[in-house]
Structures are given as C-alpha cells and as structure tokens.
C-alpha cells in the first residue's frame, strides 16, 4: 500500500497541475484532461442560503495614479495576513488581507497533502516535499486604513483554495482582500475520493462567499476590513469559466480570467485575460477567442513561452526543485507516468517554458493594474497598455 501512495499523490498532483475541467466531468484520464476546455456547466441559480446582496459599483473619492508599471510588477506596500473560515455549508474559504505593519516578516505555509483525502494523506512518505512557504502572518492583525476592495478567487479542476496563494497574497499586499473557497464539485480531495457528484456548483460557492463576507462587520479580525460594495473576480482554468458566470451578477466590477475562456453568456463588465503562449492544456487561442467576444474595455496578455501553471503555485511547490514526474522517478515509480502525463504535469514548469519566476512580474503587473483601476484606486488604467516589465508579452486591448 505504501508504494501505491506516491503514485496516487503523483497522479493527483498531476491532475491538479493540468486540470481545466468543468464541474461536470472529472479528469479521469490524461486524454480527458488534455481535451477539456475551461467551460463550467454548473447551474446559475442561486439558493436562498447564498442570496447575493445588491451592490452598486463605486470608486474611491480620490483616485490616484501614484504608481508605475514597474512598481505594479512587484509586492505592494502592505504586510499580509491570512485566515481560514468556514462557510455555513461547511466549505472552507481562505482569506488574505492587508495586515498591520507590526506583522511584517511573518511566514505561512501549506502542504499539498493537506488537500488529499485523509486516508491517502496519512500515508504520503515524509521525504516528498510538497510545501509552499510565503510571506504572510496567520491571524495577523488587519491594517487599520480599510475597508478594502474584495477579489473572489476560483480554483481550477483538481485544485484547492490555496493553489493560487502566491498570486492572491500578492494582491493582498496591494490593499485588497482576496477570498478563495474550495470547490467540492471539482477540488482535489473530492476528485480523488470520488465524492464530487452532487456537490454545489462552483459559481454558487463564490456567491456564498460574497454573502458570507457581508456578515463580518463585527468580526474581531476582519471587521472594518471589507468593502462589500467593491467586488471583482479572478479564476484560473475552470475557475475562469466560473468567474465569467458570476460576473453576470449585479454589482461585480470586473474579472480576470487566467488560462481560460468564456461560455455563451458574456459579462458586460471590464475584463482581463492572461494566457501562456505555450499552454498545452488551454491553448492561448482559446483565451484569445474569449477576449475577442468580450465587450470593451478588455485586455489580453499573452506571455511568451509560459505554460498553463504560470499563474498557480504548482511549479513552486517544494521550492520548484523537482517537477512532479521527477518526484515519481525519485520514488522509483516513473513507469507509472506516461509521456503525455509528463508533459501535462510540467506545463509551465520546465523548458521549453520559461521559469515561472520570469513571468510572475507580468502576471502581477497586469492583475494589480487591472484591479486597482476597476476598484477606482487609479483614475486611469496603469501598465495595462504599456510594455510589460517582463519581456516577451503581447498586449492587446480594446
């Protein structure tokens, strides 16, 4: 049994690295993973328990343009705090937020085994380094100059609420609260455990988070931190389809779609699309097609030599020393990972893809610049139509 665990872990993590599946179909084989698109076919109805409050898009009274594109490509001025909360239905949501300066220097971490079914996680060999450490203080005191605008974040197939921690914690350093729930209809634990059927649609999960955040006015940690009148969305792969659906709701100011596409109903709000030119899971052409049907204002950033996992933590796990197929080889289980799976698991992590560290500044510049503008922090978009700080980025706008 112990020899099977690394295989299960490798297979699961490979799926997490490559998943662009919808809520309706599990990545049962490498063929199904490779052929899927980012379409999420979940129902759009919202239950009474997840009623979305009516909001009016607003901007700050004194918009400023005191930042440069180069600054947007790096960390923001705030320390970062992080907390885990539980929605009324039991689903966990991770929340990153601007923290008090006294918390600076703290670190937080997670291990991928935390998102495996309990029985499997208990058998994972200790020698497998599946951790990510980043700058944030768990339960750290929030900064006092809020409230701050909110980004609701949606993970892809076989992912989990922490899979875009690097990106989301960086947004928090720029004065945003980012809330990312697990999606039981497609998260790693339920895909592996065969328990995803009958779970709430991912879009309803984001709506539930939106409602939950309106109940925290008197919360000891987050009270006074949340501006529930300024909400935008961000999603990777299948999460891009989810946020495109939720962006149809009243009061959403805009959305960012990473390595994803659109479905039939196109939101009439500002949008940003980010694609890797060498993404073999969701080709850049799919993301470009979504940009072409989105109404203005909209931006498309295509990053040269970047792959599917450029916007997630997958290539950074364990310090990025070894890809997931390489970990399987080290465990003597390389024969279980076929050639196609090796390609998918490394998409964005190894040559011919550029190192993720090289493309992160472009992702941050575009993301932070877009959100600051839709939230009214900057009077005009900064950095979105200018040459990216990162070389090899093609920018199209309308």
Residue pairs with C-beta under 8 A, 6 or more apart in sequence:
1 123
2 123
2 125
3 333
5 120
5 123
5 124
5 125
6 124
6 125
6 128
6 327
6 328
6 331
6 333
7 328
7 333
7 336
8 116
8 120
8 192
9 112
9 113
9 116
9 120
9 124
9 128
9 130
10 324
10 325
10 327
10 328
10 331
10 333
10 336
10 337
10 345
11 336
11 341
12 116
12 120
12 158
12 188
12 191
12 192
13 112
13 130
13 314
13 317
13 324
13 345
14 324
14 325
14 337
14 341
14 344
14 345
15 27
15 33
15 157
15 158
15 188
15 191
16 112
16 158
16 159
16 160
16 163
16 188
16 314
17 308
17 309
17 312
17 314
17 324
17 344
17 345
17 346
17 347
17 349
18 27
18 33
18 34
18 281
18 308
18 309
18 344
18 345
18 347
19 27
19 33
19 156
19 157
19 158
19 159
19 186
19 237
19 238
20 33
20 36
20 37
20 38
20 156
20 157
20 237
20 238
20 259
20 260
20 281
20 282
20 308
21 27
21 32
21 33
21 36
21 156
21 157
21 158
21 186
21 238
22 36
22 37
22 38
22 39
22 40
22 41
22 42
22 157
22 186
22 238
22 241
23 40
23 41
23 42
23 183
23 185
23 186
23 196
23 199
23 201
23 202
23 238
24 41
24 42
25 32
25 36
26 32
26 157
26 186
26 191
26 196
27 33
27 36
27 157
27 158
27 191
30 338
30 340
30 341
30 344
31 340
33 281
33 344
34 280
34 281
34 340
34 344
36 157
36 281
37 261
37 282
37 286
38 156
38 237
38 238
38 239
38 240
38 241
38 257
38 259
38 260
38 261
38 282
38 286
39 241
39 261
39 263
40 201
40 202
40 203
40 238
40 241
40 242
40 245
40 263
41 263
42 185
42 201
42 202
42 203
42 204
42 242
42 245
43 201
43 203
43 204
44 203
44 245
44 248
45 204
46 52
46 204
46 207
47 204
49 88
49 89
49 208
50 204
50 207
50 208
50 211
51 211
52 207
52 210
52 211
52 249
52 250
52 251
53 210
53 211
53 214
53 228
53 251
54 250
54 251
55 228
55 229
55 231
55 250
55 251
56 229
56 251
57 229
57 230
57 251
57 253
58 229
58 230
58 376
59 375
59 376
60 375
60 376
60 377
63 376
63 377
63 378
63 379
64 377
64 378
64 379
65 378
65 379
65 380
65 382
67 372
67 378
67 382
68 382
68 383
69 365
69 369
69 382
69 383
69 386
69 387
69 388
69 389
70 389
72 364
72 365
72 368
72 369
72 372
72 382
72 383
73 361
73 362
73 364
73 365
73 383
73 388
73 389
73 390
74 361
74 364
75 135
75 170
75 173
76 170
76 172
76 173
76 174
76 175
76 368
77 173
77 174
77 175
78 98
78 99
78 143
78 172
78 173
78 174
78 175
79 98
79 99
79 100
79 101
79 103
79 104
79 105
79 106
79 135
79 137
79 140
79 143
79 173
80 96
80 97
80 98
80 99
80 135
80 136
80 137
80 140
80 169
80 172
80 173
81 96
81 97
81 98
81 99
81 100
81 103
81 136
81 137
81 138
81 139
81 140
81 141
81 142
81 172
81 221
82 94
82 95
82 96
82 97
82 108
82 136
82 137
82 138
82 139
82 140
82 169
82 172
83 94
83 95
83 97
83 138
83 139
83 221
83 222
84 92
84 93
84 94
84 95
85 92
85 93
85 95
85 212
86 92
86 93
87 93
87 181
87 205
87 208
87 209
87 212
88 208
88 212
89 200
89 208
91 181
91 182
91 184
91 200
91 205
91 208
92 161
92 181
92 182
93 161
93 179
93 180
93 181
93 182
93 209
93 212
94 161
94 162
94 165
94 168
94 179
94 180
94 181
95 177
95 178
95 179
95 180
95 222
96 136
96 165
96 168
96 169
96 171
96 172
96 177
96 178
97 142
97 143
97 148
97 172
97 177
97 178
97 222
97 225
98 142
98 143
98 146
98 148
98 172
98 173
98 175
98 176
98 177
98 225
99 136
99 137
99 140
99 141
99 142
99 143
99 172
100 140
100 141
100 142
100 143
100 144
101 143
102 141
103 137
103 140
103 141
106 135
106 136
106 137
106 138
106 140
107 133
107 134
107 135
107 136
107 137
108 133
108 134
108 136
108 137
108 138
109 131
109 132
109 133
109 134
110 131
110 132
110 162
110 165
111 130
111 131
112 130
112 131
112 188
112 317
113 121
113 124
113 130
114 121
115 160
115 162
115 187
115 188
115 189
116 124
116 188
116 189
116 192
117 189
117 192
117 193
120 192
124 130
125 331
128 318
128 327
128 331
129 317
129 318
129 319
129 321
130 317
130 318
131 317
131 318
132 162
132 165
132 166
132 313
132 316
132 317
132 318
134 165
134 166
134 169
135 169
136 169
136 172
139 221
141 221
142 221
142 222
142 224
142 225
143 225
144 224
146 224
146 225
146 226
146 227
147 224
147 225
147 226
147 227
148 175
148 176
148 177
148 225
148 226
148 227
149 175
149 176
149 177
149 227
149 230
149 231
149 232
149 371
149 375
149 377
150 176
150 177
150 178
150 179
150 213
150 226
150 227
150 228
150 230
150 231
150 232
151 168
151 171
151 176
151 177
151 178
151 179
151 231
151 232
151 233
151 234
151 371
152 178
152 179
152 180
152 206
152 209
152 210
152 231
152 232
152 233
152 234
152 243
152 246
153 164
153 168
153 178
153 179
153 180
153 233
153 234
153 235
153 239
154 180
154 181
154 183
154 202
154 205
154 206
154 233
154 234
154 235
154 236
154 238
154 239
154 240
154 242
154 243
154 246
155 161
155 163
155 164
155 180
155 182
155 183
155 187
155 235
155 236
155 238
155 239
156 163
156 186
156 235
156 236
156 237
156 238
156 239
156 312
157 186
157 191
157 237
157 238
158 186
158 187
158 188
158 191
159 183
159 186
159 187
159 188
159 236
159 237
159 239
159 312
160 182
160 187
160 188
160 189
161 180
161 181
161 182
161 187
162 180
162 313
163 236
163 312
163 313
163 314
164 180
164 236
164 311
164 312
164 313
165 313
166 313
166 316
166 360
167 234
167 311
167 312
167 363
167 364
167 367
168 178
168 180
169 178
170 364
170 368
171 178
171 367
171 368
171 371
172 178
174 368
174 371
174 372
175 377
176 371
176 375
177 213
177 222
177 225
177 226
178 234
179 209
179 213
181 205
181 206
181 208
181 209
182 189
182 205
183 199
183 202
183 205
183 239
183 242
184 190
184 195
184 196
184 199
184 200
184 205
185 196
185 199
185 200
185 201
185 202
185 205
186 196
186 202
186 238
187 196
189 195
190 196
190 199
200 208
202 238
202 239
202 242
203 242
203 245
203 246
206 233
206 242
206 243
206 246
207 246
207 249
210 228
210 231
213 226
213 228
214 226
214 228
216 222
216 223
216 225
216 226
217 223
217 224
217 226
229 251
230 253
230 375
230 376
231 251
231 252
231 253
232 252
232 253
232 254
232 255
232 256
232 371
232 374
232 375
233 243
233 246
233 247
233 252
233 254
233 255
233 256
234 243
234 255
234 256
234 258
234 367
235 241
235 242
235 243
235 244
235 255
235 256
235 257
235 258
235 260
236 258
236 259
236 260
236 311
236 312
237 258
237 259
237 260
237 281
237 282
237 308
238 260
239 258
239 260
240 257
240 258
240 259
240 260
240 261
241 260
241 261
241 262
241 263
243 255
243 256
243 257
244 255
244 257
244 260
244 262
244 263
244 265
244 266
244 267
244 290
245 263
245 265
246 252
246 255
247 254
247 255
247 267
247 269
247 271
248 265
248 267
252 267
252 269
253 269
253 270
253 374
253 375
254 269
254 270
254 271
254 272
254 370
254 371
254 374
255 267
255 269
255 271
255 272
256 271
256 272
256 273
256 274
256 366
256 367
256 370
256 371
257 271
257 272
257 273
257 274
257 287
257 290
258 274
258 275
258 311
258 363
259 274
259 275
259 276
259 279
259 281
259 282
259 287
259 308
259 310
259 311
260 273
260 282
260 286
260 287
260 290
261 282
261 286
261 287
261 289
261 290
262 290
262 293
262 294
266 293
266 294
266 295
267 294
268 295
270 297
270 298
270 370
270 373
270 374
271 291
271 294
271 297
271 298
271 299
272 298
272 299
272 300
272 301
272 366
272 367
272 370
272 384
273 287
273 288
273 290
273 291
273 294
273 298
273 299
273 300
273 301
274 287
274 301
274 303
274 311
274 363
274 366
274 367
275 282
275 284
275 286
275 287
275 288
275 300
275 301
275 302
275 303
275 306
276 284
276 302
276 303
276 305
276 306
276 307
276 308
276 310
276 348
276 353
276 359
277 284
277 302
277 303
277 304
277 305
277 306
277 394
278 305
278 306
278 307
278 347
278 348
278 352
278 353
279 306
279 307
279 308
279 347
279 348
280 307
280 308
280 343
280 344
280 347
281 308
281 344
281 347
282 308
284 302
287 300
287 302
288 300
288 302
291 298
291 299
291 300
291 396
296 398
297 381
297 397
297 398
298 397
298 398
299 366
299 370
299 381
299 384
299 385
299 395
299 396
299 397
300 394
300 395
300 396
300 397
301 362
301 366
301 388
301 393
301 394
301 395
302 393
302 394
302 396
303 310
303 354
303 359
303 362
303 363
303 390
303 392
303 393
304 354
304 391
304 392
304 393
304 394
305 352
305 353
305 354
305 392
306 348
306 353
306 354
306 359
307 346
307 347
307 348
307 349
307 353
308 347
308 348
309 315
309 347
309 348
309 349
309 356
310 348
310 353
310 356
310 359
310 360
310 363
311 363
314 324
314 348
314 349
315 323
315 348
315 349
315 356
316 356
318 327
320 349
320 356
322 330
323 345
323 346
323 349
323 350
324 345
324 346
325 334
325 337
325 341
325 342
325 345
325 346
328 334
328 336
328 337
329 337
337 345
346 353
347 353
348 356
349 356
354 392
358 390
359 390
361 388
361 389
361 390
362 388
362 389
362 390
362 393
365 383
365 388
365 389
365 390
366 383
366 384
366 388
369 378
369 381
369 382
369 383
369 384
370 381
370 384
372 378
372 382
373 380
373 381
373 382
373 384
384 395
384 397
385 395
385 397
386 395
387 393
387 395
388 395
